[in-house]
Amino acid sequence: MSLEVVVITGMSGSGKSVALHALEDAGYYCVDNLPPELLASFVALEHAHHGHRVAVAMDVRSATALPLVPQQLDRLREQGVQVRSLFLDATTGTLVRRFSETRRRHPLSQDELIEGRRALVQTIELERELLAELRAQSHVIDTSTLRPSQLLSYVKDLLAVPPSQLTLVFQSFAFKRGLPFDSDYVFDVRMLPNPHYEPALRPLTGKDAPVAEYLRQQPEVALMLSHITQFLEHWLDALAQNHRSYVTVAVGCTGGQHRSVYLVEQLAERFTGRWNTLRRHRELDGI
């Protein structure tokens, strides 16, 4: 059996411990805050002891050694190890709020900088700079609007997909709650006919048959679906050849309930079969 390694990195306060719990529940041997210098030897040791699923969490507490990680992951891949790298992120405002609510100290904070929102924001931006390279080489999960249970579910969904093929993540969202931080491509569909203004359809979602039928009859909706499909069909092979493991396609409307949900469902159906596909509905999944 081949060895699978999941590396979790990300911003302090973004939910790495929650993600690690999801991996532990899925049967991975998990280690938190592993020094990057020990990654290769730790993986070799686990493999020698017949461990086939390993997960490690690394963060900015190992800042001086973090630049080693991308090269180490490349070497593991060359050895035939299946490597997945997940980066958990959140908006600066969300991270400030979480630190304030828990009264935790940021790992990079100096004693004299503990107090004050401005100092904390500066510390978080410094952390972003230190982790930028790791973020660029990982699949990003935006936890800004996620409850711990939602994050657990998302991570488990990702792990259920075979790692050897590019995975498409289709995500609906509401512009009124902000752009998803983890999107590779964003499509704005707010100009399309809106079922919200149909009293019988307002309480329903894009998953419900009456809403789907209403949108299916709109020429603009069909044209938008065609354009997004053509774009992805043209570029996905190139992305896969560039060794991308995940591509997140976000579709947004005003409320994230009707149009974006319908289009995500349709896109997922169109691309299932040729590519691994996952679907998320940011505004509905927590309901």
C-alpha positions as CSV (number, residue, x, y, z in Angstrom):
1,M,0.0,0.0,0.0
2,S,1.4,3.4,-0.9
3,L,2.1,6.0,1.7
4,E,-0.2,9.0,2.0
5,V,1.0,12.2,3.8
6,V,-1.2,15.2,4.5
7,V,0.5,18.4,5.6
8,I,-1.7,21.0,7.2
9,T,-0.4,24.6,7.5
10,G,-2.1,27.9,7.7
11,M,-2.8,31.0,9.7
12,S,-2.8,31.0,13.5
13,G,-6.5,30.8,14.5
14,S,-7.7,29.4,11.2
15,G,-8.7,26.0,12.5
16,K,-5.7,23.8,12.0
17,S,-6.4,21.8,15.2
18,V,-10.0,21.1,14.0
19,A,-8.7,19.9,10.6
20,L,-6.2,17.7,12.4
21,H,-9.0,16.1,14.4
22,A,-10.8,15.4,11.2
23,L,-7.8,13.5,9.9
24,E,-7.4,11.6,13.1
25,D,-11.1,10.6,12.9
26,A,-10.3,9.4,9.3
27,G,-7.6,7.0,10.5
28,Y,-4.5,9.1,10.0
29,Y,-1.6,9.1,12.5
30,C,-1.4,12.8,13.4
31,V,1.4,15.0,14.8
32,D,0.9,18.6,15.7
33,N,3.6,21.3,15.3
34,L,6.2,19.0,13.8
35,P,9.4,20.9,13.1
36,P,9.9,20.9,9.3
37,E,13.5,19.6,9.7
38,L,12.0,16.3,11.0
39,L,9.4,15.8,8.3
40,A,11.4,13.4,6.0
41,S,12.7,11.3,8.9
42,F,9.3,11.1,10.6
43,V,7.6,10.0,7.3
44,A,10.3,7.3,6.8
45,L,10.0,6.1,10.4
46,E,6.2,5.8,10.1
47,H,6.5,4.0,6.8
48,A,9.0,1.5,8.3
49,H,6.4,0.8,11.0
50,H,3.8,0.0,8.3
51,G,2.0,3.3,8.7
52,H,0.3,4.3,5.5
53,R,-1.6,7.4,6.4
54,V,0.2,10.2,8.1
55,A,-0.8,13.8,8.8
56,V,1.3,16.6,10.2
57,A,0.5,20.2,11.2
58,M,3.1,22.9,10.9
59,D,2.7,26.6,11.6
60,V,4.6,29.8,12.0
61,R,6.2,28.7,15.3
62,S,8.7,27.0,13.0
63,A,9.1,30.1,10.8
64,T,12.8,29.9,10.2
65,A,12.5,26.3,8.8
66,L,9.3,26.7,6.8
67,P,11.1,27.5,3.6
68,L,12.4,23.9,3.7
69,V,8.9,22.4,3.4
70,P,8.2,22.8,-0.3
71,Q,11.4,21.1,-1.3
72,Q,10.8,18.3,1.2
73,L,7.3,17.7,-0.2
74,D,8.8,17.5,-3.7
75,R,11.3,14.9,-2.6
76,L,8.6,12.9,-1.0
77,R,6.6,12.9,-4.2
78,E,9.6,11.8,-6.2
79,Q,9.8,8.8,-3.8
80,G,6.3,7.8,-4.7
81,V,4.6,9.3,-1.6
82,Q,1.1,10.7,-2.2
83,V,1.3,14.2,-0.7
84,R,-1.6,16.5,0.0
85,S,-1.0,20.0,1.3
86,L,-3.8,21.9,2.9
87,F,-3.6,25.6,3.9
88,L,-6.2,27.0,6.2
89,D,-6.8,30.7,5.9
90,A,-9.3,33.4,7.1
91,T,-9.7,37.1,6.7
92,T,-7.7,39.3,9.0
93,G,-10.9,40.6,10.6
94,T,-12.0,37.1,11.4
95,L,-8.6,36.2,12.9
96,V,-8.5,39.3,15.1
97,R,-12.0,38.5,16.4
98,R,-11.1,34.9,17.2
99,F,-8.0,35.9,19.1
100,S,-10.0,38.5,21.0
101,E,-12.8,36.1,21.9
102,T,-10.4,33.4,23.1
103,R,-7.9,35.8,24.6
104,R,-5.1,33.7,23.1
105,R,-1.8,35.3,22.3
106,H,-0.6,35.1,18.7
107,P,2.5,33.0,18.4
108,L,4.5,35.9,16.8
109,S,3.4,38.4,19.4
110,Q,6.0,40.1,21.6
111,D,5.2,40.8,25.2
112,E,5.0,44.5,24.5
113,L,2.7,44.0,21.5
114,I,0.0,41.8,23.2
115,E,-2.5,44.6,23.6
116,G,-4.1,46.5,20.8
117,R,-5.9,45.6,17.6
118,R,-3.4,47.5,15.4
119,A,-0.4,45.4,16.8
120,L,-2.4,42.2,16.3
121,V,-3.3,43.1,12.7
122,Q,0.4,43.9,12.0
123,T,1.4,40.5,13.4
124,I,-1.2,38.7,11.3
125,E,0.1,40.4,8.1
126,L,3.6,39.4,9.0
127,E,2.5,35.8,9.4
128,R,0.9,36.0,5.9
129,E,4.2,37.1,4.4
130,L,6.1,34.2,6.1
131,L,3.5,31.6,4.9
132,A,3.0,33.0,1.4
133,E,5.1,30.4,-0.4
134,L,3.4,27.5,1.4
135,R,0.0,28.9,0.7
136,A,0.8,29.2,-3.0
137,Q,1.6,25.5,-3.2
138,S,-1.4,24.2,-1.2
139,H,-5.1,23.7,-1.5
140,V,-6.6,26.7,0.5
141,I,-9.6,26.4,2.7
142,D,-11.2,29.7,3.8
143,T,-12.6,29.1,7.3
144,S,-13.8,32.7,7.8
145,T,-17.5,31.7,7.7
146,L,-17.2,28.1,8.7
147,R,-18.2,26.5,12.0
148,P,-16.0,23.7,13.3
149,S,-18.5,21.1,12.2
150,Q,-18.5,22.5,8.6
151,L,-14.7,22.5,8.5
152,L,-14.6,18.9,9.7
153,S,-17.0,17.9,6.9
154,Y,-15.0,19.8,4.2
155,V,-11.7,18.2,5.2
156,K,-13.3,14.7,5.3
157,D,-14.8,15.3,1.8
158,L,-11.4,16.2,0.5
159,L,-9.8,13.1,2.0
160,A,-12.4,10.9,0.4
161,V,-11.3,11.9,-3.1
162,P,-8.4,9.9,-4.7
163,P,-5.3,12.1,-4.5
164,S,-3.8,11.1,-7.9
165,Q,-6.1,13.2,-10.0
166,L,-7.1,16.9,-10.2
167,T,-10.1,17.6,-8.1
168,L,-12.6,20.3,-9.0
169,V,-14.3,22.0,-6.0
170,F,-17.4,23.9,-7.1
171,Q,-18.6,26.4,-4.4
172,S,-21.7,28.7,-4.3
173,F,-21.6,31.8,-2.2
174,A,-23.3,35.1,-1.4
175,F,-21.5,38.3,-2.4
176,K,-23.2,40.1,0.5
177,R,-21.1,37.9,2.9
178,G,-17.9,38.5,1.0
179,L,-15.8,36.6,-1.5
180,P,-14.5,33.2,-0.6
181,F,-10.8,33.5,0.3
182,D,-10.0,30.1,-1.2
183,S,-11.2,30.6,-4.8
184,D,-9.1,30.0,-7.9
185,Y,-11.8,31.3,-10.2
186,V,-14.9,33.5,-9.3
187,F,-17.9,33.9,-11.5
188,D,-20.4,36.6,-10.7
189,V,-24.0,35.6,-11.7
190,R,-25.9,38.5,-10.1
191,M,-27.1,39.7,-13.5
192,L,-29.1,36.6,-14.1
193,P,-32.9,36.4,-13.5
194,N,-33.5,36.0,-9.7
195,P,-36.0,33.5,-8.3
196,H,-36.0,35.5,-5.1
197,Y,-38.6,37.8,-6.7
198,E,-40.9,34.9,-7.4
199,P,-43.0,34.5,-4.1
200,A,-43.4,30.8,-4.5
201,L,-39.7,30.2,-5.1
202,R,-38.3,32.6,-2.5
203,P,-38.1,30.1,0.4
204,L,-36.6,27.4,-1.8
205,T,-33.0,26.9,-3.0
206,G,-31.3,26.1,-6.3
207,K,-31.4,22.4,-5.3
208,D,-35.2,22.3,-5.4
209,A,-36.9,21.3,-8.6
210,P,-39.2,24.3,-9.0
211,V,-36.2,26.7,-8.8
212,A,-34.1,24.5,-11.1
213,E,-36.9,24.4,-13.7
214,Y,-37.4,28.2,-13.5
215,L,-33.7,28.8,-14.1
216,R,-33.5,26.2,-16.8
217,Q,-36.0,28.1,-18.8
218,Q,-34.0,31.3,-18.7
219,P,-31.7,31.8,-21.8
220,E,-29.3,33.9,-19.9
221,V,-28.7,31.2,-17.4
222,A,-28.1,28.6,-20.1
223,L,-25.6,31.0,-21.7
224,M,-23.7,31.6,-18.5
225,L,-23.6,27.8,-17.8
226,S,-22.2,27.3,-21.3
227,H,-19.6,30.0,-21.0
228,I,-18.3,28.7,-17.6
229,T,-18.2,25.1,-18.9
230,Q,-16.3,26.1,-22.1
231,F,-13.8,28.1,-20.0
232,L,-13.1,25.2,-17.7
233,E,-13.0,22.6,-20.4
234,H,-10.4,24.7,-22.2
235,W,-8.0,25.1,-19.2
236,L,-8.4,22.1,-17.0
237,D,-6.0,19.9,-18.9
238,A,-3.3,22.6,-18.7
239,L,-3.9,23.0,-14.9
240,A,-3.7,19.2,-14.4
241,Q,-0.4,19.1,-16.4
242,N,0.9,21.8,-14.2
243,H,0.5,19.4,-11.3
244,R,-2.4,21.2,-9.7
245,S,-4.2,18.9,-7.2
246,Y,-7.3,21.1,-6.6
247,V,-9.1,23.9,-8.4
248,T,-11.8,25.8,-6.6
249,V,-14.4,27.4,-8.8
250,A,-16.7,29.8,-6.9
251,V,-20.0,31.0,-8.3
252,G,-21.7,33.9,-6.5
253,C,-25.0,35.6,-6.5
254,T,-26.6,38.1,-4.1
255,G,-27.9,35.7,-1.4
256,G,-26.1,32.4,-2.3
257,Q,-29.4,30.6,-2.3
258,H,-30.8,30.2,-5.8
259,R,-28.8,31.1,-8.9
260,S,-25.3,30.2,-7.7
261,V,-26.5,27.0,-6.0
262,Y,-28.2,25.9,-9.2
263,L,-25.2,26.6,-11.4
264,V,-22.8,24.8,-9.0
265,E,-25.1,21.7,-9.1
266,Q,-25.2,21.8,-12.9
267,L,-21.4,22.3,-13.2
268,A,-20.7,19.4,-10.8
269,E,-22.9,17.1,-12.9
270,R,-21.2,18.1,-16.1
271,F,-17.7,17.5,-14.9
272,T,-18.2,14.4,-12.8
273,G,-16.8,11.4,-14.5
274,R,-13.8,13.0,-16.1
275,W,-12.6,14.8,-13.0
276,N,-13.0,14.3,-9.3
277,T,-15.7,16.8,-8.2
278,L,-16.9,18.2,-4.9
279,R,-19.6,20.7,-4.4
280,R,-20.1,23.1,-1.5
281,H,-22.8,25.6,-0.8
282,R,-21.3,28.1,1.6
283,E,-24.6,29.7,2.7
284,L,-26.6,26.5,2.8
285,D,-24.2,23.9,4.3
286,G,-24.7,25.3,7.8
287,I,-28.4,25.2,7.6
